[in-house]
Amino acid sequence: EKAESAVKEADIAKAAWSCRVCLNNEVNMTIVPCGHVLCNRCSSSVSRCPFCRTQVSKMMKIFRP
């Protein structure tokens, strides 16, 4: 039971770092000014945030702890 719980927690943590656009890559870019996150591949093709439609002023690389 504890092992199942640990596996479930690991899956949830991994999903938290997955790109919500392509669902494949890990997020590593944040949109300025809104702060939403995407993977590098998806971030290269947007001029507006796909989540809140805010105009992108720049992209910043982020690093996972």
DAFEN-V206019 format. One record per backbone hydrogen bond with DSSP energy under -1.0 kcal/mol. NH is the residue of the N-H (numbers start at 0). CO is the residue of the C=O. E is the energy in kcal/mol with one decimal. If there is no record, write none. Layout:
BEGIN
NH,CO,E  NH,CO,E
END
This chain:
BEGIN
4,0,-2.0  5,1,-2.3  6,2,-2.3  7,3,-2.3  8,4,-2.4  9,5,-2.2  10,6,-2.2  11,7,-2.1  12,8,-2.4  13,9,-2.3  14,10,-2.2  15,11,-1.6  16,13,-1.0  17,14,-1.3  18,24,-3.1  22,18,-1.4  26,16,-2.8  27,37,-2.1  28,37,-2.2  29,59,-3.0  30,35,-2.8  31,57,-2.7  34,30,-3.1  37,28,-2.4  42,38,-2.4  43,39,-1.3  44,41,-1.4  48,53,-2.8  52,48,-1.9  55,46,-2.6  56,31,-2.8  57,31,-1.3  59,29,-2.5  61,27,-2.5
END
